[in-house]
Amino acid sequence: MNIHLTTRRDLLKRVALLPFAAAMSSLPSSLVSAALAPIQRVGGAHLRTSLNAYSFLELLNANAKDSSKGVDLFGICDFAAKQDFDAVDLTGYFFPGYPKPPSDAYLNRIKRHAYDLGLEISGTGVSNDFTAADKTVRTSGVEIIKDWIEVAARLGAPSVRVFADARDPFKKWQDASSNAKREDVEAWMAEALHGCAEHGEKFGVVVAVQNHGDFITSGTEHLQLLQRVGHDWCRALVDTGKYMTDDPYADIALMVPHAVNWQIKETLRSRMDSPRTDFRKLVKIIREGGYRGYVPIETLSMHRKDYEPFVEVAKVLAELRDAITESNPVDPKK
């Protein structure tokens, strides 16, 4: 290797790829040889905070039943602005009429409301099940995703979060797929996701597949599915709390080069008995991978009776901000 680097930017790009190269060494040779190319980024790492609306699941559901209770998406935007988030991630479930697309009037209202608050809309998300043996279920999921790709485009959101498997993340995916082999189910998914990605490309919206602790439990499985889809408009949403391995940080490092969105969680496995996320370590990994973009926070009740999302989100945001500030990245422009 030529040791005479021409610019600081060359050096930073090489350093950023080191965690990816190390993680790739653990993959099967057949996968490595045809590995999905990392997203090409320049300028060094740059992280922007976002608030995922799902953090307020219980309050949003209460508001959907009775508008005098809980909070709606407009209230979520207000809270995000007060906390000085850069953006909001507005989960599709909480729009009126979901899974059908909301009216243009509603989309215009929420888009303008976020704009007036100085907030960008970093993404949205839907529920789908591509492990279902019943093809009509998978086809329905594709249609929902395509509809919400168009919603995202109207909102100016760059990505739509989708699942491999929408059922309980702590149940085995085989329970829903008539004991089909994993490679068969993965083929179903790849076909469905490829069609979604083609639609996403037409509308300028990336399909972001989330690891949900169901069909995808590791970075290797996550990358293998994306590789099988084989479309640049189908990439990863990295959920830091849903890699169910001995070292989730290694899985996260593997996927940083393919990430277009995130869900930053309080704990590594989204359970109260799991280790709390080390935000300094996490931010270091994300920065070393050269990621540029949003890092949305998503907190969960995790069966806590005293869960208060307004308090928990603020707490996690403070931890994430401290880690971002303390990481002190080198400015590649200097």
N, C-alpha and C positions, 0 to 999 in steps of 0.2 A: 504494500500500500504506500502511495506517495505521502511522505510525511510533511511535505511543504504545502500547507493549506493556504489558499489564496485569500480567503476572507474569514472574518470571525463568524459570519453566517454559515459558511461551509462547516466550520468546527461545531457550531451549535446543532446543525442538522445531523451530523454524525453522532454526536453525543445523544441526541434525542432518540436515535434509533437503537441505541445499545440495549435498553430494557426489552424492546421488541425482539431483537436478535437473540438475546438470552432466552426469552420465553419460547421462541420458535424452536429452539433446540430440543424441547421436550415433546414436540408434536411428532406424529407418525411421519416417516419420510415421504409417503405418498401425498400427504397433505401439504407438507412444506414445499415440495417440488412444484405444486400448482397453487401456492398460497396467494390469497387475495392481496393485491398491492395495497400498501398503506395509503391513506389519503395524503395527497401532496399539500404540505403547508409550508409557508415561509414566514419569517419574521419572529420566530421564537414563540414560546407559550404565552397565552393571554387568556385569563379566566374572567368570566362575567357571571354574577350571581343571578339566579332565577328562583322563583317560588312555584312549586308544583301544587296546584289546587287540591290534589287528592289528600294533602295533609289535613284538610278540613272536611273529610268524608262525612262524618256524622252530622256536622252542622249544615253542610250543603244538602244532604238527604233530608234533614228536618225542614229546611227551607222549601225544598221541592214539594213537600206535603202541605206545608202551611207557611205562606210568605211572611207571616209575622214572627216566625221563629228562625233560629240559626243565622246563616249568612248566604248570600248569593255570590255569583262570580264578580259582580261589580264591587261588592264588599271585600272580596279577596284582593282585587286590584287596589282598593284604597289602603288596605293593610300593607300590601307590598310596597306601595309608594311611601307610606309612613316609615317603613323599615329601610328604605332606600335601596331596595332591590333594583337590579338593572332590567329585569324582565319577569314575566309570569308565564307559566305553562298551564294552559287551560284545558283540563281533561274533558273529553267529549261527553262523558256520562252526565255532566252537570249542566249541559245546555238543554233548553226546553225541547221536548220531542225526541230526544235521543232514543234509538239509534238513527232516526231520520235527521237529515241536516236541518239546522235551525233556519228561520226565515232570514232573508237578506236584511230586513229591518233590524233584527236582533244582532246579527253579525256586525252591521254598521255601527250600532250603538256601543257594543262592547269594544270594538276596535277603536272608536273615537274616544271612549272613556279611558282606555289604556294610554292612548296617544297624549291625551290632555294631562295625564299623570306622569308623562315622561317615561313610560314603560314600553318595552318591546314585548312581543308575544313570541316566546322561544319555541313553542310547540303545542301540540294537542295530542290526544290519545284515545284509542278505542279498545273494545274487547272483542276478541275473536278466538276461535279454537281450530287450529289446523292439525290437531292430532285426531280429530273425529273420523271414525271409519266411514261415516255417512258423508258422501261427497256433497250432498246438498247443504250440510252444515258448513263445510269449507267454502263452498261457492258463495253462501250468504256472507261469510266473513270477508271474502274478497270484495263483494259489492259494498259492504259497509266501509271498508278501508278506502275504496275508490271514492265513495261519496265524501269521506272526511279528508281525503287528499285535496279535494276541491274546496272544502271548507277552510282548510289550512291555507290554501292559496289566497282565498278571499281575506283571511285574517292577516296575511303577511307572515305566517308562521313557516319556518324552514323545514319542519319535520313533523311526521305523524308517528307516534309510538304505537307499535303493534306487538302482539304476543305470538309465541309459538303455540302455547297452550294456555287457555284462559282459566283453567280450573284451579282449585286450591293448590298453591305451590308446594305444600307438604304432603300431597298425595301423588302416587305414582301415575305418570302419564299413561302407562299401559292399561289402567283401569278403564280408559275411555276409547281404546283403539282395538278392541277385539283380539288382543294378544298379537297384534301385528308386530313384525320385526322392526327394530329401530330404523334400519336403512330404508324400509318401505315408508314409514311415517315421515322420515326426513325428506324422501322424494315427494310426498304429497305437499309438504310444507314448501319445498323449493319451487315447485310448480306454481303454487298459489302466490308466494311472495314475489316471484319473477313477474307475474302479471301485474301485481300491485306496483312494483318498481317501474315497470314500463309506463303505467299511468302517472306515477309520481314524476317521472322525467318530463312528461308532457306539460305538467303544471308547475314544475320547479320545486317539488316537495320531496324530501328524502324519506323513505320508509325506514324507520328505526326500530329494529327488532330487539326487544328487551329480554334479558335473561331473567326468568321469573322463578327460578328454583323448581321448575316442573320438568319440561323436556330438556331445557338448557340449565345445567347445574354447574358447569365449569366453563372457563374461557376456551378450552379446546373444543368443546361441543358448540359453543357460540360461534367461533371462527369457522368450524367445519360446516355449519349450516349456511353461513354467509357465503362461504366458498362454493357450496353446492348451488346456491341461488345464482351466483356469478353475474350480478348486475351492480354497477357502481352506484345506483340510486337505492340500493338496499344495504344499509350499514347497521351499526350497533348503537343501541341505547344501553349504556353500562349502568346497571343497578348494583351499587356497591354493597347492598345488603342481601343479594340473592345468588351469590356463588357459594354453593354448599360443599366446599372443599376444605382441606386442612390449611391452605394458605390462600385465602381470597385475594390478597394483595398481588400475588403472582398472576392470578387470572385477570385482574384489573390491568396490570402492566401489559399483558399480552394484547388486550383489546383497545388500549388507548389509541393506537394508530388507526383504528377503524371506527372510533366513536364519533357520532354526530350529536349526541345528547346524553344526558346522565340523569340518574336519580341518586342523590347523595343521602345516605341513610345514617341514622344514629348508631346502629349496631351492624356488625358484619353479616349477620344472618337473619336480621329483622326479627329477632326475639330478645326479650329482656334478659334471658340467661346467656346470651351471646356476648362476646367481647365488644366493648364500645369502640366505635371507629376512631382510629388514631388519625386525626385530620392533618397533622403535619406530615405524617408518612404518606397519606393519600395524596395530598397536594404535591408533594415531591415527585411521586410516581407520575401524576398527570402532567406535571411540568416537564419532566424528563422525556415523556413521550411526545412533547411538542404540541400538545392539544391547544387549539385556539377556539374559544366559543363559550357557550353557556354551561354552567354547572348547577342545575336546579336542585334545590333541597326538597326532599319529600319525607316528612315525619309520619309515623304511624302510631296508633293507640297501643298496639301490641297487648291488648286486653288490660291495659291500665285503667282502673276506675277513675284515677285522678288526672288522666290525660287532658291537657289544655293546649290545643294547637297554637294559639296565639303566643303562649309562653314558650312552648317547645321549639317552635320555628325560630323565634328570636334567639333562643339559646344556641341552637345549632348554627344559625347564621353568624353569630358572634365567634364561635369556634372556627368556622370555615374562613371567615374574614381574617382572623388572627393568623391562621396558617398561611393564607395567601400573602399577607403582609410580611410575615417572618421568613417566607421562602426566598425573598430578595432576589428575583431573577436578574441575570445579566441582560442589559439592554443591547440587543444585537445591532442597533443603529449606531452605537458609539464605537 
